[in-house]
């Protein structure tokens, strides 16, 4: 997915990055992110959301996020499990300052998800 991606932001508006859409391989997944380095947690807000849509839907993210990683406050591994996924999945990564201005950064990797299936038809 993302291996060693550095994201930089300047203010409370922040920087938003989307991964490419990819086909799901089950109706559930466990996703893993590892934050390798980041600015001081007292000024940095890093959120990773999981978005989905069906192939006939238009737009970048027509549905609400199906899940978000817990608050990312520092370096280390983070995991998130989601289920009931539509056909296409992507990540939304937002880095912003909690307050003030000045350059902040996060260096992270997103590993390929572990796919699960419930066996339900049509999911």
Order of alpha helices (4+ residues) and beta strands (2+ residues): beta-beta-beta-beta-beta-beta-beta-beta-beta-beta
